[in-house]
Amino acid sequence: MNYAHTCIRVKDLDASIKFYKEALGYQVTREKDHSDDGFKLVYLALDGDDTELELTYNIGHGAYELGDGYGHMALYSDDFEAEYARIKEAGFEVTELMGLPGEEPHYFFVTDPDGYDIEILRRD
């Protein structure tokens, strides 16, 4: 088996697509418009990666309650400090650079329009 995709439900499809493209470099790979059935699906992927992120937009549904079971998804960055500066300067919600106790900073989190956290890790 191979990993296929992760699905998250979003309240504003356009805002979510913009975030994942501009903040994290995702590109739309395919779309499925099931408006007659009340939903739309948009799949995104990072360049060179077959694993997709599925954004599910249920038409007319407001914000979702994230609950306390979701943690985060994580992405590696080859240019960690530059990505941090770029994402922060673009106005997206980011934490400070962090590290586990006794370690140098090697990760930060950015929050998408629906409140989902994405961890950006320095690739070692």
C-alpha positions in Angstrom: 0.0 0.0 0.0 1.0 3.6 -0.5 -0.2 6.7 1.3 -2.8 8.5 -0.8 -4.1 11.7 0.8 -5.3 13.5 4.0 -8.7 15.1 4.0 -9.6 18.3 5.9 -12.9 20.0 5.8 -12.8 23.8 5.1 -15.3 26.6 5.5 -13.9 28.9 2.7 -12.5 26.9 -0.2 -10.9 29.9 -2.0 -9.2 31.1 1.2 -7.9 27.6 1.9 -6.6 27.1 -1.6 -4.9 30.5 -1.4 -3.3 29.6 1.9 -1.9 26.2 0.9 -0.6 27.7 -2.4 0.9 30.9 -1.1 2.1 29.9 2.3 3.2 26.3 1.6 3.7 25.9 -2.1 1.0 23.4 -2.9 -0.5 23.2 -6.3 -4.0 22.1 -7.3 -3.8 18.6 -8.9 -7.5 18.0 -9.5 -10.9 19.1 -8.6 -14.3 17.3 -8.3 -17.4 19.5 -8.4 -20.3 17.8 -6.8 -22.3 21.1 -6.2 -25.5 19.3 -7.0 -24.8 17.0 -4.1 -23.7 19.8 -1.8 -19.9 19.5 -1.8 -16.7 20.2 -3.7 -13.3 18.4 -3.5 -10.0 20.0 -4.3 -6.8 18.0 -4.2 -3.4 19.6 -3.8 0.2 18.3 -3.8 3.7 19.6 -3.3 6.0 19.6 -6.3 7.5 16.1 -6.8 5.2 14.5 -4.2 2.4 12.1 -5.1 0.7 12.4 -1.6 -2.2 14.8 -1.8 -4.1 17.0 0.6 -7.8 16.9 0.0 -9.8 20.0 0.8 -13.5 19.1 1.3 -15.9 22.0 1.0 -19.5 21.2 2.2 -21.5 24.0 0.6 -23.3 26.2 3.2 -21.4 24.7 6.2 -19.8 27.1 8.6 -16.6 26.7 10.6 -15.8 23.2 11.8 -15.0 22.4 15.4 -11.5 20.9 15.3 -11.8 19.0 18.6 -8.8 17.9 20.7 -7.8 14.8 18.7 -6.2 16.6 15.7 -2.5 17.5 16.2 -1.0 18.7 13.0 0.4 17.8 9.7 4.2 18.3 9.0 6.3 19.4 6.1 10.1 19.4 5.7 11.9 22.5 4.5 15.3 22.6 2.9 15.6 26.3 3.5 14.0 26.5 7.0 14.9 30.1 8.0 14.0 31.5 4.5 10.6 29.7 4.5 9.9 31.0 8.0 10.7 34.6 7.0 8.7 34.3 3.8 5.6 32.9 5.5 5.8 35.4 8.3 6.3 38.4 6.0 3.3 37.2 3.9 1.2 37.8 7.0 0.2 34.2 7.8 -0.1 33.3 11.5 3.1 31.6 12.6 4.7 30.8 15.9 8.3 31.6 16.9 11.0 29.2 15.9 11.0 26.4 18.4 13.0 23.4 19.5 12.5 20.6 22.0 14.2 21.1 25.4 17.9 21.2 25.0 17.7 21.4 21.2 18.3 24.2 18.7 15.1 25.6 17.0 14.2 23.3 14.2 10.5 23.8 13.7 7.6 26.3 13.7 3.9 26.1 13.2 1.7 28.0 10.7 -2.1 28.1 11.1 -4.4 27.8 8.1 -7.7 29.8 7.7 -9.7 27.0 9.5 -7.3 26.7 12.5 -5.4 23.6 11.3 -1.8 23.7 12.4 1.0 22.8 10.0 4.5 22.1 11.4 7.4 23.1 9.3 10.5 21.1 10.1 14.2 21.8 9.2 15.3 19.0 7.0 18.4 17.5 8.6 
